[in-house]
């Protein structure tokens, strides 16, 4: 039985001793009460009430007075107090002290693992690995389960399957980690397209545990999504929200599902919950002026401020043109510092600067503003219907005069040589999108499969040395000297001279759309299609959804085929 379970059992057998929460002792009082009485009566009584804040204060007082007298067992009790009180660093420090006293026991390393894990410390993996290797045999199964929980936390689903199966399957429902392990295993089965097994296991979850937390109801939606039933997914999230109305993650996922089905009005309405969700990657900017909710803007100043990634910022800003063109409205825009030059060129009427402080209350430079609006809220006002999608105005950027011609001349290529821009990945590889990216070898394969010999222009930002070496040995490949990762304007200049662009759904696609380049993109974030058959954000960007388990070789074949067809069609059109 674990320390936590032992403590909980002890708490249940001592209900008669429950009383008012003990007072916080002064330093001198700690000296007058015996160590045993403090540890077993005062702190224990606090634990029984679940008053973890008070318990942590008492534990700190106890440590301050008796540090030189502490036993291994004392430290374990105190460490668990800190852990339950979510004082993970304190739990970490105390467990380290306990290990120094007795390195041969497993309880303190267990506490150390959970303290590191709960604090998001990646070193928890090494602690757990040592437990798996050196811990007592009767605990090995639990360590495997803990490893599965950790692997699920990192989206390492194959490892989840391996560890749970190595442990002999799902633990008994009486196991304190049953729900976490079961959730991780079902999620891993979904990822492996073992949907029927996932469904079967979900039905086995005891009802009292099923609704004890939102984990199992949420995983039910993942199963439905894997089956492609988006209507059922939306209904499921709605049912989860009926049970857990404060579960923002369910509302966020419902927003994306609604947008994917084309339910734009309700989808964008749900999308507004994003700043209440702990997993949202952008901080909410706080200003003294109100958020814009449809008020008249004539003679007013509104700040549009950036959120999410570079590509998202460009995509959402395509919706700002009606305000930008209106001379009666003063528009200020805050973007990522890398985008300042591009947006100033795109929207010269606006005042553009890099994203500033998050909490701007009382700051003089924001005192003149009348309203503010984050980029992601623009669609709720300007893209709430399908008519808005078809008829919305977009300001495009024009290619730089003479750049294409000078490049072809520099490379001694015919002036009619088509230029294919190729970007095969994002710079962020440790994400859920990593699987949909190609590698540099795809460039060589596509070049070999083309019926013509175009110039292949590397649009990949953040090239590594191996990628550069591979490109250098491919005929008719040009690698610009500019650093596209840092210089978005230069990136756009080269995107603008391409006849065709191939790229996953990254900022490169957004640039290609702004420059009206014929573009083929791919990805798995179907919500951005907004229920349309074609990618709706730019008229020259064709984009298709990848299956969850797509073949990279098939994707390369499709890209090659598309290029051959469109180059051939363009050549025939020019000949007529």
Secondary structure as UniProt FT lines:
FT   HELIX           3..12
FT   TURN            13..14
FT   HELIX           15..17
FT   HELIX           27..32
FT   HELIX           35..37
FT   HELIX           38..43
FT   HELIX           44..48
FT   TURN            49..50
FT   HELIX           52..66
FT   HELIX           67..69
FT   HELIX           72..84
FT   TURN            85..86
FT   HELIX           88..101
FT   TURN            103..104
FT   HELIX           107..118
FT   TURN            119..120
FT   TURN            122..123
FT   HELIX           124..134
FT   HELIX           137..139
FT   HELIX           140..153
FT   TURN            154..155
FT   HELIX           157..166
FT   TURN            167..168
FT   TURN            173..174
FT   TURN            176..177
FT   HELIX           178..191
FT   TURN            192..193
FT   HELIX           195..204
FT   HELIX           207..210
FT   TURN            211..212
FT   HELIX           214..226
FT   TURN            227..228
FT   HELIX           230..243
FT   TURN            245..246
FT   HELIX           248..261
FT   HELIX           264..271
FT   HELIX           272..276
FT   TURN            278..279
FT   STRAND          290..291
FT   TURN            298..299
FT   STRAND          301..305
FT   HELIX           310..317
FT   HELIX           318..320
FT   HELIX           321..325
FT   TURN            327..328
FT   STRAND          330..335
FT   HELIX           337..339
FT   HELIX           340..346
FT   TURN            348..349
FT   STRAND          351..354
FT   TURN            361..362
FT   HELIX           364..366
FT   TURN            367..368
FT   STRAND          371..374
FT   HELIX           375..377
FT   HELIX           378..382
FT   HELIX           386..391
FT   TURN            401..402
FT   HELIX           403..410
FT   TURN            411..412
FT   TURN            415..416
FT   STRAND          419..422
FT   TURN            432..433
FT   HELIX           434..436
FT   HELIX           441..449
FT   STRAND          455..458
FT   HELIX           465..472
FT   TURN            475..476
FT   STRAND          477..479
FT   TURN            484..486
FT   HELIX           488..496
FT   STRAND          500..504
FT   HELIX           507..514
FT   TURN            515..516
FT   STRAND          518..523
FT   HELIX           526..529
FT   TURN            530..531
FT   TURN            539..540
FT   STRAND          541..545
FT   TURN            548..549
FT   HELIX           552..575
//
